[in-house]
Amino acid sequence: MFAARAIINRGPRASTSRLAFRSFAQVVQTPSGSPSSSLTQRRPQKLSRILRDKVPVREDHGLWGFFRRKENGDELEGEAKYEVVEDPQNRHKQTGRSWKASELRLKSFKDLHTLWYILLRERNLLATQKEEARRMGISDTAVQVSSNRVHHTRKSMARIKAVLNERRLAYEGAVKIVETERDEKVDREVLDSMNKAREHKIRHMKKRQEYLARRLELKLARKAAREAAKRNAAVEEAATKEAATKEASPEGHSQPQRVAGLLINS
């Protein structure tokens, strides 16, 4: 009481004037009987405050997709259609195992794409339930999100990524094989074309050599024919001269005949 009076006598402020109307019991909080009783008092107050501060949301709002729909949701209305926190009765009923990699390898790209977003929605749904339970101050483990379900969801998503990575590596390997085979095919085609060009050049050179050889033979034959014609002409000329000389001088008949014989033998 003395402390309250001292505060009142400090000055005529509006804030201190309000203290004059407060008792000592209002200024100092009385201790409660036990900690459990204080917790039980705070929890209803917190829940009532949360329920009182709720914002009305449309039933067709897209964020309802982050909450699990109840089995009898069609018979209910509003927020009662969805499970805000985990239901202990359905906790073990809906919990399964994660997808195996051998099972995911049999799926198509479309199925893996769809399954990825289903698991992503489940992961976001569990995260929403966990955050909602934390916001409402729920400490009961039966109502909180199961860590096994979160682990199974993350494990399935990780295996989907692993399977897609396997397909990506297989695709890149197949592309490399196709490119290698294509390069080998191109190399073979280039080598074949080079060999054909070389063979064509060799055939052309052979034909050229044969042509030059025939031309040389023809040239030599013509030269030999010309020389033979010249010799024949010389022989005929010598014979003509011998005949003319013989007619002119019958006595020197033996000497021109020997000269003609020598020319013919040569």
Sequence and secondary structure as in RCSB ss.txt:
>XXXX:A:sequence
MFAARAIINRGPRASTSRLAFRSFAQVVQTPSGSPSSSLTQRRPQKLSRILRDKVPVREDHGLWGFFRRKENGDE
LEGEAKYEVVEDPQNRHKQTGRSWKASELRLKSFKDLHTLWYILLRERNLLATQKEEARRMGISDTAVQVSSNRV
HHTRKSMARIKAVLNERRLAYEGAVKIVETERDEKVDREVLDSMNKAREHKIRHMKKRQEYLARRLELKLARKAA
REAAKRNAAVEEAATKEAATKEASPEGHSQPQRVAGLLINS
>XXXX:A:secstr
 HHHHHHHTT   HHHHHHTT  HHHHS    S HHHHHHHHHHHHHHHHHHT     TT GGGGGSEE TTGGG
S GGGGEESS  HHHHTTS      HHHHTTS HHHHHHHHHHHHHHHHHHHHHHHHHHHTT   TTTS  HHHH
HHHHHHHHHHHHHHHHHHHHHHHHHHHHHHHHHHHHHHHHHHHHHHHHHHHHHHHHHHHHHHHHHHHHHHHHHHH
HHHHHHHHHHHHHHHHHHHHHHH SGGGHHHHHHHHHHHH 
